[in-house]
Amino acid sequence: MSESEYIERVVNALKRVPLTSLRIIELANSVPMKDGELDYEKLADIQPEVNLAIAEAKMYGSHTLMAVDTLKKLVAREEDV
């Protein structure tokens, strides 16, 4: 497979990645500010939802790092050939 074919495969794979809206962003935007910071009492009231949003963000970040690492390996492999 040629380099341009590899690039096309990667681009097509990236185009199929669904748009993601992380809940942590929505929560941060929905919690009121108090003295220039997020309202900690409100955050405490929704702590289970916050924990779930944090877990979601960590998972998304982890998968993103795995994808980046995979792409780096593809580039390194091409350079060795």
N, C-alpha and C positions, 0 to 999 in steps of 0.2 A: 504494500500500500504506500502511495506517495505521501510526502509531507502535506501537500494541499488536501489530500483525502482525509488524513488524520485531523487536520485543522477543521475541515468541514464537519466531521463526525463530532468533534468537541463542541463546535458552535451549535449544531443541531441538538445535541444533548442539553446544552445550557438553555436553549430556547424552550425546551419542554419542562424546565423546572417551574413549578407553579409559583405565582406571586404569593408572598407570605406577609401577613400582617400580624406581627407579634403582639400578644395580649399585654405584655409588660409596657409597651408604648401607650396602648389605649388606657391602661390603668394609670400610668404616670400623668397622662393628660386629663384624666377624669377626677383625680384626687385634688381637692382644693389646697391652695397654698396658705400657710400660716406663718407669719413672721419671716417670709422669704424662703421657707422650706415647705416640703410636702407635709400635710397635716398627719402627724404620726398617730393620732387617735383614730382617724379615719382608716389609716393603713392597718392598724391593729384590728379594727372591726372587720376588715376584709382579708385578714391574714391568710386563710386557706387559698383564696383566689390569687393572692400575691405569690404564695409559694408555688402554686401551679404555673403561674406566668414566668417565674424565675426558672423553673425546671424546663419549661418550653424554650425559653431563650437560650439556656445552656445547651440543650439538645440541638437547637438550630445552629448555634455557634460551633458546636463540636462537628456536626455534619459539614458545615462550611469549611472548617479546617481540614477535614478528611478530603474533601473535594479539591482544595487547593494543593494539598500534599500529593494527591494522585496526579494532578496536572503538572506539578513540578517534576515528578518522576517521568512523565511522558516526554517532557522537554529534555531531561537529562538523557533519556534513552535515545532520542533523536540525535543529540550531539555526539554520542559515542559511536554511532553507525557510520 
